[in-house]
Amino acid sequence: MAKQLTGKPPIKPLRSVQYDLFSTFFGEAAELSNTIELWDAIPKYAVSPRNQNALRSADNRLPVHEYCFAYATRRAGQRIESACRVAIQPASVKIAGSYIDFYPSTDEELVEEVIRKIFADQQCGLHDPANTESWVRFSVQMIRKELKARGKTRSIDEIKRSIDILSKTHVSLFVDETDDPVYSAPILSDVTRVTRQKYLEDSSMTWVARLPALISKSVNELTYRQFNYGVLMSLTSPLARWLHKRLSHNYTNASFMDPYQTLYSSIQRDSGLLTYKRTNDNLKFLEAAFNELLKHRVLHSWERLEERREGRKIIDIKYRLCAHSDFIRDVKAANARLKDSRSALSRTSVDKTVPSGK
């Protein structure tokens, strides 16, 4: 039976085969990270700062943001799709003496991505498979340095605010119209902060945070996939980043002979990022994201395969996306790594059941 969560990381490092596999990459490790099967499918960062400003009340409050999407996975070769709903309780952050509500958005998406990258470093991450807990040690300077190196410069205060939002935002996930959430927690839990004065006194001191249990569960069950983190961090459009991660996770048979087909309506439903009132504006935003993926050698080409109309009004569009050779190479490396990881974990499980001979 799993132990009760203590709110503190284990004092001693734990030996975890699952974490060793999670932090071992096929390729240049600095440019690679992991997509997390269910966690990354939840549209957590879909409300733009502009839309948040429009939604705030006179006293700077935001309502709980609820959004419905579909989550699809494969089990035993079968595609299983579930109807999901996410409820996001906004973070209340004190700014200049007043509290203002925020939903997590682009800045928080990038900061979480960097923190997860730091977690994959054996010197900074800790995973307890028995209790399904994952912890990460980091400094604000580490995050600032990584964001700057990726062309996403943020100030120390902006990063601290993002961590504040991530730790105070509460995410609840509902599946198949259930009344009770199957998951409910902040994006970052049990955050232990280090003040500037303490850091100057001892530069080895770091912040500590517990990652979502859905990430820990994915680490345990190998339901993550390697993807090109360097490409992701070079993309400017939040929708392009969302598409890149979903393609990296789902397009496992990427090849020149097997293009990927998807619907505008599916992307609109599942990303939460196509929020313009006019369909034509959403299509321009989506196709601009496709073009950015072309520029960064994720896609070789894309085309409108079929348009569905009611009169002159476009109802839906089926797209065909053809992978670039660079992306195909990335997918093949991810497939090889997953196969190797499953084999290694299987060998470990067998070794534990073999008598020692004593």
C-alpha positions as MATLAB code, in Angstrom:
seq = 'MAKQLTGKPPIKPLRSVQYDLFSTFFGEAAELSNTIELWDAIPKYAVSPRNQNALRSADNRLPVHEYCFAYATRRAGQRIESACRVAIQPASVKIAGSYIDFYPSTDEELVEEVIRKIFADQQCGLHDPANTESWVRFSVQMIRKELKARGKTRSIDEIKRSIDILSKTHVSLFVDETDDPVYSAPILSDVTRVTRQKYLEDSSMTWVARLPALISKSVNELTYRQFNYGVLMSLTSPLARWLHKRLSHNYTNASFMDPYQTLYSSIQRDSGLLTYKRTNDNLKFLEAAFNELLKHRVLHSWERLEERREGRKIIDIKYRLCAHSDFIRDVKAANARLKDSRSALSRTSVDKTVPSGK';
ca = [
       0.000    0.000    0.000;
       1.283    3.443   -0.895;
       2.310    5.719    1.946;
       0.389    8.886    2.693;
       1.851   11.924    0.954;
       4.043   13.874    3.357;
       4.414   17.131    1.413;
       8.201   16.684    1.588;
      10.629   14.887   -0.730;
      12.399   11.777    0.607;
      15.535   12.635    2.557;
      17.647    9.985    0.832;
      17.855    9.474   -2.943;
      15.750    6.558   -4.147;
      16.800    3.973   -6.686;
      14.165    3.950   -9.421;
      14.526    2.024  -12.669;
      11.496    3.879  -14.009;
      13.134    7.261  -13.379;
      16.426    6.078  -14.895;
      14.546    5.150  -18.067;
      12.607    8.446  -18.072;
      15.843   10.450  -17.879;
      17.754    8.451  -20.510;
      17.287    9.657  -24.082;
      18.128    8.306  -27.517;
      19.927   11.268  -29.057;
      21.276   14.600  -27.826;
      19.822   14.752  -24.317;
      19.931   18.559  -24.051;
      17.503   18.822  -26.981;
      15.068   16.120  -25.851;
      12.303   15.792  -23.274;
       9.151   13.720  -22.681;
       5.488   14.158  -23.561;
       3.154   12.859  -20.857;
       0.206   10.873  -22.167;
      -2.816   12.271  -20.298;
      -1.311   15.308  -18.588;
      -0.293   16.971  -21.857;
      -3.707   16.284  -23.394;
      -5.428   18.503  -20.795;
      -5.849   22.058  -22.206;
      -4.423   23.830  -19.149;
      -2.947   26.886  -20.861;
      -5.685   27.795  -23.313;
      -6.946   31.139  -21.942;
      -4.766   33.930  -23.290;
      -3.864   36.956  -21.121;
      -6.026   39.106  -23.424;
      -9.069   36.900  -22.885;
      -8.401   36.806  -19.144;
      -8.457   40.598  -19.018;
     -11.869   40.547  -20.709;
     -13.224   37.949  -18.274;
     -12.094   39.552  -14.997;
     -14.702   41.212  -12.828;
     -14.334   44.707  -11.457;
     -12.646   43.289   -8.341;
     -10.155   41.255  -10.460;
     -11.852   37.870   -9.951;
     -12.107   35.109  -12.550;
     -14.690   32.297  -12.608;
     -13.722   28.640  -12.664;
     -12.835   27.854  -16.261;
     -14.501   24.655  -17.543;
     -13.706   23.113  -20.889;
     -14.708   19.864  -22.605;
     -12.294   17.904  -24.779;
     -11.692   14.365  -25.983;
      -8.769   12.222  -24.910;
      -7.752    9.272  -27.059;
      -5.234    6.546  -26.284;
      -4.423    3.071  -27.545;
      -4.675   -0.041  -25.428;
      -3.917   -3.501  -26.842;
      -3.945   -2.017  -30.326;
      -7.403   -0.487  -29.901;
      -8.119    3.250  -29.993;
     -10.076    4.316  -26.925;
     -11.588    7.811  -26.777;
     -12.993    9.366  -23.619;
     -15.081   12.500  -23.209;
     -13.322   14.709  -20.659;
     -13.914   17.968  -18.861;
     -11.343   20.101  -17.086;
     -12.193   22.633  -14.394;
      -9.464   25.190  -13.687;
      -9.689   27.143  -10.440;
      -7.670   30.335  -11.072;
      -4.733   31.394   -8.935;
      -5.117   34.485   -6.784;
      -1.806   36.378   -6.843;
      -0.907   39.489   -4.849;
       0.414   42.263   -7.082;
       1.159   45.774   -5.773;
      -0.936   45.152   -2.671;
      -4.007   43.785   -4.476;
      -5.042   40.230   -5.347;
      -5.619   39.444   -9.035;
      -6.858   36.125  -10.453;
      -4.946   34.373  -13.224;
      -5.448   31.255  -15.278;
      -2.167   29.633  -16.330;
      -1.240   30.706  -19.848;
       1.756   30.896  -22.202;
       4.342   31.988  -19.608;
       3.305   29.215  -17.229;
       3.324   26.654  -20.070;
       6.953   27.516  -20.841;
       8.026   27.531  -17.196;
       6.405   24.143  -16.592;
       8.127   22.780  -19.712;
      11.507   23.932  -18.391;
      10.842   22.533  -14.903;
       9.983   19.163  -16.451;
      13.190   19.311  -18.471;
      15.123   20.008  -15.254;
      13.327   17.059  -13.606;
      14.789   14.757  -16.267;
      18.279   15.676  -15.016;
      19.419   12.988  -12.550;
      20.977   15.686  -10.353;
      17.673   17.535   -9.968;
      14.897   14.937  -10.114;
      13.683   12.301   -7.678;
      11.001    9.701   -8.340;
       9.383    7.390   -5.803;
       7.617    4.626   -7.785;
       6.022    3.048   -4.697;
       4.203    6.239   -3.720;
       3.822    7.615   -7.269;
       5.617   10.830   -6.330;
       8.043   12.907   -8.362;
      10.036   15.852   -7.018;
      12.248   18.403   -8.723;
      14.915   20.742   -7.345;
      15.555   23.941   -9.274;
      16.468   27.588   -8.960;
      14.777   30.556  -10.567;
      18.129   31.368  -12.170;
      18.199   27.918  -13.802;
      14.791   28.570  -15.353;
      15.730   32.100  -16.425;
      18.968   30.878  -18.029;
      17.211   28.069  -19.934;
      14.402   30.326  -21.173;
      16.925   32.924  -22.350;
      18.955   30.252  -24.170;
      15.764   29.213  -25.999;
      14.821   32.751  -26.996;
      12.015   32.974  -24.422;
      13.548   35.507  -22.038;
      11.587   36.217  -18.865;
      12.582   38.295  -15.840;
      13.133   36.802  -12.395;
       9.907   38.416  -11.163;
       7.940   37.060  -14.136;
       9.240   33.544  -13.487;
       8.404   33.761   -9.785;
       4.897   34.921  -10.677;
       4.504   31.977  -13.061;
       5.595   29.541  -10.336;
       3.107   31.222   -8.011;
       0.332   30.743  -10.578;
       1.330   27.112  -11.215;
       1.281   26.334   -7.485;
      -2.045   28.077   -6.805;
      -3.995   26.954   -9.888;
      -6.159   23.921   -9.139;
      -6.872   21.500  -11.976;
      -9.737   18.985  -11.746;
     -10.258   16.366  -14.447;
     -13.580   14.636  -15.089;
     -13.941   11.659  -17.432;
     -17.072   10.288  -19.140;
     -19.453   12.781  -17.501;
     -18.661   11.683  -13.942;
     -19.592   14.058  -11.107;
     -16.417   13.342   -9.146;
     -13.012   14.219  -10.593;
     -10.603   11.408  -11.388;
      -7.783   13.845  -10.653;
      -7.660   17.102   -8.698;
      -4.512   18.999   -7.654;
      -2.386   22.076   -8.351;
      -0.004   22.006  -11.312;
       2.917   22.273   -8.868;
       2.441   21.123   -5.261;
       4.324   21.639   -1.999;
       6.559   24.356   -3.437;
       9.405   25.296   -1.089;
      10.882   28.649   -2.028;
      14.346   30.110   -1.472;
      14.722   33.857   -0.924;
      17.373   35.852   -2.759;
      19.197   36.516    0.530;
      19.386   32.805    1.372;
      20.513   31.996   -2.155;
      23.302   34.588   -1.944;
      24.368   33.099    1.386;
      24.361   29.556   -0.023;
      24.124   29.162   -3.808;
      23.553   25.405   -3.422;
      20.092   26.046   -1.972;
      17.266   25.354   -4.424;
      13.519   25.483   -4.687;
      11.673   22.179   -4.434;
       8.289   21.183   -5.906;
       6.244   18.025   -6.324;
       5.105   17.331   -9.868;
       1.542   16.210  -10.713;
       0.678   12.603   -9.872;
      -0.341   12.109  -13.515;
       3.292   12.700  -14.489;
       4.525   10.271  -11.826;
       2.011    7.669  -12.972;
       3.231    8.076  -16.542;
       6.845    7.626  -15.393;
       5.854    4.409  -13.626;
       3.886    3.023  -16.570;
       6.134    4.219  -19.441;
       3.223    6.070  -21.066;
       5.433    8.996  -22.055;
       7.329    9.543  -25.297;
      10.571   11.226  -26.174;
      10.176   14.360  -28.318;
      12.280   17.211  -29.682;
      12.234   19.761  -26.852;
      14.577   22.073  -28.768;
      12.075   22.395  -31.603;
       9.188   22.921  -29.185;
      10.959   25.775  -27.401;
      11.776   27.457  -30.726;
       8.098   27.667  -31.728;
       6.357   30.990  -31.097;
       2.710   29.965  -31.480;
       1.061   28.167  -28.526;
      -1.007   26.223  -31.066;
       2.125   25.174  -32.979;
       3.608   23.909  -29.698;
       0.395   22.020  -28.913;
       0.341   20.449  -32.384;
       4.015   19.493  -32.140;
       3.507   17.685  -28.827;
       0.369   15.888  -29.955;
       2.000   14.801  -33.210;
       5.073   13.671  -31.275;
       2.910   11.579  -28.967;
       0.302   10.233  -31.378;
       1.938   10.068  -34.827;
       4.041    7.028  -33.932;
       4.079    5.622  -37.470;
       5.316    8.831  -39.088;
       6.660    8.228  -42.591;
       6.556    9.725  -46.080;
       4.075    7.033  -47.136;
       1.724    7.433  -44.180;
       0.541   11.071  -43.766;
      -1.387   12.188  -40.702;
      -5.030   13.186  -41.123;
      -6.923   15.367  -38.694;
     -10.025   17.573  -38.535;
     -10.214   21.272  -37.790;
     -13.077   20.510  -35.395;
     -10.934   18.016  -33.446;
      -8.076   20.500  -33.057;
     -10.510   23.213  -31.991;
     -12.155   20.917  -29.419;
      -9.021   19.415  -27.921;
      -6.562   22.330  -27.912;
      -8.884   25.007  -26.555;
      -6.759   27.522  -28.478;
      -9.056   28.307  -31.428;
     -11.333   30.829  -29.745;
     -12.071   33.438  -32.406;
     -15.746   34.026  -33.108;
     -15.318   33.685  -36.871;
     -14.338   30.306  -38.318;
     -12.176   31.997  -40.946;
     -10.097   33.663  -38.230;
      -9.612   30.314  -36.483;
      -8.568   28.717  -39.774;
      -6.015   31.464  -40.425;
      -4.583   30.936  -36.915;
      -4.459   27.163  -37.379;
      -2.866   27.296  -40.814;
      -0.301   29.816  -39.563;
       0.635   27.199  -36.945;
       0.977   24.580  -39.708;
       3.272   26.960  -41.585;
       5.417   27.448  -38.498;
       5.775   23.662  -38.260;
       6.895   23.706  -41.898;
       9.529   26.322  -41.070;
      10.876   24.244  -38.175;
      11.001   21.010  -40.198;
       8.238   19.194  -38.332;
       6.025   19.115  -41.425;
       7.141   18.699  -45.022;
       3.755   19.850  -46.342;
       0.086   20.193  -45.454;
      -3.110   20.523  -47.449;
      -6.853   20.839  -47.109;
      -8.037   17.365  -48.053;
     -11.781   17.908  -47.746;
     -14.065   20.833  -46.886;
     -17.467   20.288  -45.295;
     -19.933   23.115  -45.858;
     -23.479   24.153  -45.177;
     -24.195   26.442  -48.083;
     -21.237   28.797  -48.251;
     -20.334   28.323  -44.583;
     -17.404   26.049  -43.758;
     -18.428   23.528  -41.085;
     -15.251   21.466  -40.939;
     -12.028   20.744  -42.810;
     -10.014   17.562  -43.031;
      -6.276   18.195  -43.242;
      -3.480   15.966  -44.467;
      -0.119   16.580  -42.798;
       3.056   15.122  -44.294;
       5.981   14.713  -41.909;
       9.415   16.184  -42.541;
      12.347   13.769  -42.565;
      13.670   15.425  -39.370;
      10.423   14.666  -37.553;
      10.379   11.101  -38.906;
      13.889   10.659  -37.510;
      12.720   11.975  -34.117;
       9.752    9.578  -34.068;
      11.915    6.585  -34.965;
      14.303    7.447  -32.127;
      11.341    7.750  -29.734;
       9.996    4.366  -30.881;
      13.397    2.712  -30.395;
      13.778    4.247  -26.957;
      10.311    3.091  -25.862;
      10.991   -0.441  -27.066;
      14.308   -0.489  -25.226;
      12.732    0.926  -22.043;
       9.965   -1.669  -22.009;
      12.523   -4.424  -22.473;
      14.703   -3.051  -19.670;
      11.754   -2.722  -17.285;
      10.608   -6.243  -18.164;
      14.086   -7.638  -17.430;
      14.125   -5.830  -14.093;
      10.736   -7.309  -13.148;
      11.932  -10.803  -14.086;
      15.148  -10.371  -12.088;
      13.138   -9.510   -8.975;
      11.171  -12.760   -9.219;
      14.210  -15.039   -9.706;
      15.374  -16.701   -6.440;
      18.813  -15.615   -5.309;
      19.947  -19.229   -4.914;
      20.873  -18.817   -1.265;
];
